[in-house]
Amino acid sequence: MRTRRNEIVRLLAFAMVGLFAGCASTDENYSHNGDARQHAYHTYAITLAPSSGPASDPGAVARLTEPALEAVRSSMASKGYTEARPAEADLLVKLRAEFKPDLLTETTEQRAFIIDIVDRRTGDRVWTGRRDRSSSSTLDPGTVEKTIVDLLAPFQNATQ
């Protein structure tokens, strides 16, 4: 039962990844806590915020959840982090998306994908990456993977 529930949560949460394709405009924003480098971070866990997904691509959830998770895993591993259970991880990588109608045109929607990286012990956000787009196009797994890898590129390497 718990496995089925986890799958449903993953599928719902990653409806958000449909925001990356066919953009009319793209904005990226990053921020970090300057004190983050003073802490020894070695492990992470991924958490997903529920999302209803984009109205223009209702199949995105089933198609893109696993490629998105794998992109986070490969990015974090390349930086020297090891995946752990959420209760034991140093960092929580929180993925979420926002969707709303585009005020400029009825054929697209505003989409935002946000990655917050939080110190699990203190609850402090140590880094945030965000990508905003206006789109109505469907998305392929390769684009999702590249976007997440690019979005996480500025995040710091694991502490040695």
MORATA-V405021 format. One record per backbone hydrogen bond with DSSP energy under -1.0 kcal/mol. NH is the residue of the N-H (numbers start at 1). CO is the residue of the C=O. Records with the same first field share a line. If there is no record, write none. Layout:
BEGIN
NH=CO + CO
END
This chain:
BEGIN
5=1
6=2
7=3
8=4
9=5
10=6
11=7
12=8
13=9
14=10
15=12
16=13
17=14
18=15
19=16
20=17
24=134
27=132
29=130
31=128
33=126
36=33
38=35
39=36
44=82
45=91
47=93
49=95
57=54
60=57
63=59
64=60
65=61
68=64
69=65
70=66
71=67
72=68
73=69
74=70
75=71
76=72
77=73
78=74
80=77
81=76
82=42
84=44
88=85
89=85
91=43
92=118
93=45
94=116
95=47
96=114
98=112
100=110
102=108
109=135
110=100
111=133
112=98
113=131
114=96
115=129
116=94
117=127
118=92
119=124
120=90
123=119
126=117
127=117
128=31
129=115
130=29
131=113
132=27
133=111
135=109
144=140
145=141
146=142
147=143
148=144
149=145
150=146
151=147
152=148
155=152
158=79
159=41
END
